[in-house]
Amino acid sequence: MRKGPTNLITDVAGILVGNAEDHRLKSGVTAVLCDPPAAAAVQVLGGAPGTRETDLLAPHNTVQTVDAIVLSGGSAFGLDAASGAQAALREMGRGFPVGPHRIPIVPAAILFDLMNGGEKDWGQFSPYRELGYDAARAAAGAFTTGSAGAGTGALTATFKGGLGSASTVLANGITVGALVAVNALGSATIGDTRHFWAAPFELDGEFGGLGMPSPWPRDAARPRLKFREPAAANTTIAVVATDAALSKAEAKRLAIAAHDGFSRALWPSHTPLDGDLVFALATGTSGTTLLLEDFIYLGAAAAATMARAIARGVHDAAAAAGDIKPAWSALAG
């Protein structure tokens, strides 16, 4: 396996990503556009999720594909971002046809970044609908990671979080990519070090090349938590995508596999106070369907790619005025 050309989820043909953010707010939105519409599924393993349109992703439900996925900050206020992205897609003529109408299908998930030092006194209506519109309009093959989009105000227990992405090309030519906004209750780094839990999966020094710490910290297994009295104030939300042709049921299995990347890259993960969630997208642009053995390798690649994306989100975050956590990149080795 090797990295894709840009090491971004957009290495999967048919996927575009756009960001919009407000650095005064310390929050933002990331939109993942599927062109053509992609088979999709979701798996939620955190205890405090915030979502929109996830029921339609069940394999037994009618709509088979989605036009976009939206990841947003802002807690429940951020669910407005999907309406903005939907408006942008409607302007593009995209959506599920119903008579003379087209209805863009835009599932979404949110993370809690209200207590991160940003100015949240936005008045009567939140800014997330407009941010969602701008993110969808900005969708392209190249996009910014770190303190951008839905990762703008993200935090972990030890460092700033951020928006991370990675891609992998399998031996059979199939590409899998991951995109994640890392805002975990726990930590992406080992103990009090700058070494990432995801180090065994790192490719070509993509998040610092530090490897595992030596000697191993004696208290590495002790969970680091973001707040002393955490409320539903966290969540790592992600998208895994592939150019393989998958059914909705197979996409569901891919989302489940990608959650292993959370467990490899965050300690702890999937807590009652995280809304940990993975959307899976299958564009089918490769034209390749998979045998069972091939799918095993795809699932393993999805987990490894997700772990790398999580580490890259923390690695790429930038220091900014008013931060309440340090940026990984701002500290000496």
C-alpha angles and dihedrals in degrees: 000000000000139000119272119249095273099019088233133117087251088074082083104088111241096032124109127175132203132184134201125178145165111216093195087056090041089220141092151158136257121201123198111200123199117208108205099024111265136222106254144189138168138216121196117195102157121092098229109048128163114199148156129209095359095131092067089060093070110114093239095055125097107245108079102185141033132218097211147349121222126205115190144176121220101080111242090347087065092066085082087072091077090059090055092049089047090054091052092050091049089055087053091054092247127142150081108306117239111169108301092344135086118208115196110222108222118167113190145187133197138209129208113251101144095114100050102105097269127128106260100170094111099152127232099343129034120239095235098099090058092043089052091051092049092047092053092047090051094054113136142139093268123052141160122264130198115037095016139101114348089353095059096104100019121137137189130196093270110018141014113286125218150166113303134183139178140166138206132199112209125217090257091057097254115138125215123186136184134204122186141174104212112210100141129169086222134048136275090203131070115256111306093333132101091237114118124232086223092061096114089063099045117127123205096342092296094159103030104298094242096137118195121336119259120230093034111240110254091221097043092117093056108105115241111210129199101231134022090229104026119194122186085303107132142051138157110219123188150169126217117193138183137182090223118111106251135168120233089259091053090047088054090055089050091053090051091051092049090059087070085070089062090054091048095048106033130053112225108012136168092035126162087256097051123078092209110181139163125199115200124209128189113190095181089212092136090059089224125134118197135235117222093261091050090052091056090058091045090054092049090049090049091055094046093045091050091051090052092048091052092052091046091053091059093038093053098046114117129218116250139177113280096022116157093197128045121250114245090229093055095063124082118244 
